[in-house]
């Protein structure tokens, strides 16, 4: 067993890269900041809208701000000792390899299936030794028993693996938060080992 001080010490020199700062990415970043991951590299090109507040770690006065810079500000309100690199950029294979090269783990937190596929293919091709943690299937509510983690070598997928977000099945705070925190927990298992 490790106490909290040992956990923070074990995470102090670790770097996690998060692709996307929306419902998954913002909540994952906050969870990792709260446990003391030493460096976070976050990337998103989007701005905060009022509709995002039902599931993303932002506030009313941040509407209209870039998600990456607002998330950096929110993380600093939790712990100013964490190094946060915030990039306002649309990720593509060329800049993923440049921005995420120093990360110990890469987290995929995109909404769109084609972007998820792009980053997974890029990471598995360019960084085959780095773990990548992804979210898939987090729409709607309920169904807690369906949410799990599947592993394929260095690829970890968290969610129910079936429910796609749509107008009739939107992403909302409880389920998004469950998947985001499970993803953060997988990151911790990888950084600290599964020994509890």
N, C-alpha and C positions, 0 to 999 in steps of 0.2 A: 504494500500500500504506500502511496505517496501522499504527503500532506500538501495543502495549498501552496505553501512556500516552495516546496520541491517542484510542484507542477509549474509554477511561474518561472522558476529557475530553468527548468527543462525547455520552456517555450521562448525564453528571452532572445535567443539567437536564431530563431526560426523565422522563415519568410513564407507567407501564403499569398498566392496571386488569385484574385477574384475577378472573373470576366462577367460583368453585368452588376449593376448596383440597384436593381429593382427589389421585388418582393423577396426573392431568395438571397441575392447578393448583399443587400443592406442588412438583413437580419443575421446572415452568416458572419459578416464582418463585425457586427456588434458583439455577437456571441464570442468570437475569437479574441476581440479586443478585451472583453471582460475577463477572460482567463489569462491574458498576458502574452499572446503571440507578439513577438518583438517587432515584426515588420509586416505590413500589409501593402500589397500593390493592387490597386483597384482601377477598373477601367469601364467607362460607359460614356456614350455620346449624348444621352437623352437628358431632358429637363424634367423637373418634378411638376406633375399636374395634380389638381385637387383629388381626382379619382384614385391616385396612387396611395393616398394616405390610409386607405382601409387595410393595407397589408405591408406597406413599406416603412422603413424606419426613418421617416421624415416628419416635418411639422408644418403647420399652416404658414408660418412666416418664411418658409423655404420654397414655397410654390414659385415656379419660374426659374429657380436656380438649377445649375447643372447637378445631376445626381452625384457624380463623383466628388465634386468639391463640397457639397452639402454633407455627404457621408463622412468625408475627412473631418469636417468641422464637428460632427456629432461624435465621432470616435475620440477626438481630442477633448470633448466634454466629459468623456468617460475616463480616459487615461492619456495624459500628455506625453508620457514617456514612450508611447508606441510610435514608431516611424511609419508614416503613411505616405505612399506615393499615389497621387490621384491623377489619372490620365483621362482627359476628355477626348475620346477617340472611338471611332467605330473599328472594332477589332477585325483583323484579316490575317491570313497565314503569315504574311511578311512582318507585321508589327507584333504579333503574338510571340514569335521567336525572339524578338528584340526585347520586348517589355517584360516577359515572364521567364527569361533565361535564368535569373538568380533564385527563383522560387523553389522551395522544397516540395510544395504541392500546388497544383492548379485546381481551381474550383470553377466549374461551368455553371453560370446562373442566368442563362438567356431565356427569353420567352419563346423565340421562334425555333422550330425544328431544324431548319436549314443552318441556322447559326450554331445550334448545339452540335450538329453533325460536323460542321466545319472545324470547330475548335477541338473536338475529340480526335478527328483525323489528323489535324495539325500536331497536337500534343503527342499522340501515339507514334507519329512519324518522326518528329523532330526531337522529342524528349522521351524516348521509350522507357527510360528508367524512372521517370517522374510519375507519381500517382496523379490521376485526375478524378475528381469527385463531381458527379453530375446529378441533376434533379430531373425526374421524369414521372409525370402523373401526380399532380397536386391540385387539380381543379375541384371545386365544390366543397362539400363538407361531409363529416362522418367518415365511415370506412377506415377507422384507425387500424383495424386488424389487417387491412390490405397493404399498409405502408411498410416497406422493408428495404433492406440493402442487398443488392446483387453485386457480385464481384466477378470480373473477367480479367485476370492478371492484374495490371495496374489501373484498370478502369472500374470505378465504383459508382453504381447507379442507385439513387435513393428516391423512393416514391412508390406509387401503386403500379407504375409502368403501363397504365392503360388510359387514365382519364386525362383527356386533352382539354385545355381551356377553350371556352367559346362563350358567345353571348348567353347561352342557356346554361352553361356550366362554368361560371367565372372563378378566377382565383380569389379567395378571400382569406382574411387574416389567420384563423385557427389552423387550417390545413397547410397553408403556405409556411406558417411559423413552425409547425411540426416537422415538415420536410427540411426547412432551413436549419433547424436545430439538430436534426438527425445528421444532416450533411456536416455541420460543424463538429458533431461528435465523432464522425468518421475521420475527419481531419485530425482531431485530437488523438484518436486511436493510432493513426499513422505516425504522428509526430512523437508521441510518448510511449507507444507500444500498448498492447491490449491489457497489460497487467494493471488491474484496478487497485 
